[in-house]
Structures are given as structure tokens and as C-alpha cells.
Amino acid sequence: MVFIVGSRLKELRKEKRITQKALGAILGVRETTISLYETDVNDPSDSIKVMIANHFGVSLDYLLGVIEEQVTPYSKDKYIMLTQEIDDEERSLLL
């Protein structure tokens, strides 16, 4: 089984130059817990995953490895992501 959350978390944390200790304080967990998440020894709870995504401004889909692009969390004012291609008629109906 391939784990994505840990590697994405580490990548995001390093991009923002945040230490494990600082991120742990933000999320209300210990520094060692962040290390265990990043090495995929422990999986963050769903509520922690939401906090991570919100803190770094990425979607849960990105954090979980569903998509590869770092998109911001869903906003109905910006866009709707679809799981499959749609034709012009369906697109018109949605708009």
C-alpha cells in the first residue's frame, strides 16, 4: 500500500519552512507525532488531516494523493472539480 499523506505533509512543511515542533504546536500534537505522520508510521486522524489541509491552503484531495496539483480548498465561487469529462451540453447545464 502506498502512503501519500506523510510525504505530502513533509513536502508542504518544508516548502513553508516550518519545523516539526512548530507544526505540532499549530495542530496540538507533539513534534514526535508529526515525525510519525511524515514517515507513515501513524496516520493522522481525519480532523488532523483537515487541519493540515487548511493550514497549508491545499485541498484534502491533494493531501490524500487523489490529485497531483496543489489546489486551494473548494470554493463555490472559484470552480467545481469534476471526476470525469463532460460534454458541452452538460457543461452548459451546470453553468
C-alpha positions as CSV (number, residue, x, y, z in Angstrom):
1,M,0.0,0.0,0.0
2,V,1.3,3.4,-1.0
3,F,1.0,6.2,1.6
4,I,0.8,9.7,0.4
5,V,-0.3,11.9,3.4
6,G,3.1,11.6,5.1
7,S,5.2,12.6,2.1
8,R,2.8,15.4,1.2
9,L,2.8,16.7,4.8
10,K,6.6,16.7,4.8
11,E,6.8,18.4,1.4
12,L,4.3,21.1,2.5
13,R,6.0,21.7,5.8
14,K,9.4,22.1,4.2
15,E,8.0,24.4,1.5
16,K,6.7,26.7,4.2
17,R,9.9,26.3,6.3
18,I,8.0,25.1,9.4
19,T,9.7,22.8,11.9
20,Q,8.0,19.7,13.1
21,K,7.9,21.3,16.5
22,A,6.1,24.4,15.2
23,L,3.6,22.4,13.2
24,G,2.9,20.2,16.2
25,A,2.1,23.3,18.2
26,I,-0.2,24.5,15.5
27,L,-2.0,21.2,15.3
28,G,-2.0,20.5,19.0
29,V,0.2,17.4,18.8
30,R,3.8,16.6,19.8
31,E,6.8,17.0,17.4
32,T,7.3,13.3,17.5
33,T,3.7,12.8,16.3
34,I,4.5,14.9,13.2
35,S,7.6,12.8,12.6
36,L,5.4,9.6,12.8
37,Y,2.9,11.1,10.3
38,E,5.7,12.1,7.9
39,T,7.3,8.6,8.0
40,D,3.8,6.9,7.6
41,V,4.2,5.1,10.9
42,N,1.0,6.8,12.1
43,D,-1.9,8.1,10.0
44,P,-3.4,11.4,11.1
45,S,-7.0,11.4,12.2
46,D,-9.5,12.9,9.7
47,S,-9.8,16.0,11.8
48,I,-6.0,16.5,11.8
49,K,-5.9,16.0,8.1
50,V,-8.5,18.7,7.7
51,M,-6.4,21.0,10.0
52,I,-3.3,20.2,7.9
53,A,-5.1,21.0,4.6
54,N,-6.5,24.2,6.0
55,H,-3.2,25.3,7.5
56,F,-1.3,24.8,4.2
57,G,-4.2,26.0,2.0
58,V,-4.5,22.8,0.0
59,S,-7.4,20.5,-0.7
60,L,-7.8,17.2,1.0
61,D,-7.7,15.6,-2.4
62,Y,-4.2,16.9,-2.8
63,L,-3.2,15.9,0.7
64,L,-4.6,12.4,0.2
65,G,-3.0,11.9,-3.2
66,V,-6.2,11.9,-5.2
67,I,-4.9,14.7,-7.3
68,E,-1.4,15.9,-8.1
69,E,-2.0,19.6,-8.3
70,Q,-1.8,21.8,-5.2
71,V,-5.2,23.4,-5.5
72,T,-6.8,25.5,-2.8
73,P,-9.7,24.1,-0.8
74,Y,-13.0,24.0,-2.6
75,S,-14.7,27.3,-3.0
76,K,-18.0,27.5,-4.9
77,D,-17.0,31.0,-6.1
78,K,-13.9,29.7,-7.9
79,Y,-14.6,26.3,-9.5
80,I,-16.1,22.9,-9.3
81,M,-13.8,19.9,-9.9
82,L,-15.5,17.0,-11.8
83,T,-14.4,13.4,-11.7
84,Q,-14.9,12.8,-15.4
85,E,-15.0,14.7,-18.7
86,I,-18.3,16.3,-19.6
87,D,-19.6,17.4,-23.0
88,D,-20.6,21.0,-23.9
89,E,-24.3,20.4,-23.3
90,E,-23.6,19.1,-19.7
91,R,-21.3,22.0,-19.1
92,S,-24.0,24.5,-20.2
93,L,-26.4,22.8,-17.8
94,L,-24.0,23.1,-14.9
95,L,-23.3,26.8,-15.6
